[in-house]
Amino acid sequence: MGKGIVGKGFHNHELNVKVPRGLVTVVLFFSLFLRVGDSDAFSREFELFDKGYEYYLAYQPEMAVDTFSMFLLEFPGSSAKDAALFWLGKSLIQVKSFDEARKVFGGLKQEFPESPLIPHVERELGDLGNTPSPKKTGTSGEPVRGRAVREPGQADSEKKMHLMEQQLAKAVEERQKLGVLLEEEQKKTADMKAKMTELEKREAENRVLFAKGEDEQKRMAAEMERDRQQLRDERERLDAERRNMKPEPRKKSPKGNQKEEETVAPSGYEAPAVKLMGKKYTTRQVIDFMLNSSSAMVKAGIREALWRNGNLFDDFVTEQILYDEAIRVKVSADAERVNELAGKFKLTGDEAAYLGRYLSISDLIDRKIKSIPEERVVESLAVQYTETDKQGKVNLANELQGQARGGKTFEEIAAAFPDKVRFSVIGFQELQGWIKDRIELLRDGEISVVWTKDGYMILKPVMKRSSYRPFEDVRPGRKNEIRAFVRAWVEELKKEIKEIEIVRAQ
């Protein structure tokens, strides 16, 4: 087993000075440990040997004996067993256990006859001699070990041994430095694994976030189409009712009046359905108005009106009240903008008229909800790509970040890249997991980028007042707050109106 550590491929010239081959053995032992330091078992083996040798150099021979003995007990097949036996013997000499030292050196010679440490073992045995007592004295009366007279060259041997110990101490120091580097590399590897796990988690959460936005768009489109279909069904039902309606009998005039009343009391489709502030509106007017409004909103890409609750006649009344309030406080949509949008979306005259009404109500609500306190939200610029356009959109990320840091708002940036970038606002409490943790570390206005396999998001936390803009999405949480605020406000407006009556409810 000893040959494994002292193989013939190792040479003395690997050290800066010429030293005995035993030194090379131990130094190379350290090198071997460093090369395979990722093994837990080998780390333990190395630690024991290293600690034992440190005790020996620190003149703590008792601790060195215990440590090398433990090494030999735990690793009886170690490739450094001959070195461990050698230093165990040296440590036993220091504690004056000469008989034990002779047994250890004798066992080393027997088990490892070809070990490069054998010359040093024989020298130690020669020094020990055959005297078991450490108290033997020479002619001077001083205690001596073994032979009283040194052989020629013994001083040189001791000098070489001292040099070997110095070199070993240097090797230990270098080993410790390399050990620190090894620990750093192991830590980097562990950090890399943790980052990979975190990236996989982020990717999964980002996919959920992207999917959530797409699902919300689909849901709103389906709800709007459902409302339009209900209006069409209602109009068709009322048309059928009118066709099947029997004529009302003529009313005779009071006795003495020769003229007969020619008027017929209105009913069904043409009957008054809503009475509001001195005006009457028939079912036909209500349904036609709501159909025109729905058609205008679909063409213009407006997903919903937050003041509506889905009841045909209630929504009609609410809209009339809000529009009259806008007129009263002199809030009206810009005529040029209405005409521009009407041309852009190819609206009919009735649809364009409704768009102007809708924008006026939106401006009124936008002014009103400024009283809602600011909240911390996260603005997002989302970019998704496929394999065909991936490179171009990845390169776009630097430009988007540059514009954001240069002072442009996210709305302005999204407007400059309408086919590539989607702008949205996310409530801080709606964020999840690591995304929320990352955003919490940012100051308002700072940006962070989150990547996935098929896209990325540029995120920026800001303090923002509520606003109601017809062509922008409102995040779900804030949308509910605005809807509740507007409906409560409408109820207050209704209390000031003397006449509100829904004759026929849907």
Summary of the structure (lengths in Angstrom):
residues: 506
radius of gyration: 46.6
end to end distance: 96.4
largest distance: 171.2
contacts: 1438
relative contact order: 0.07
helix: 61%
strand: 9%
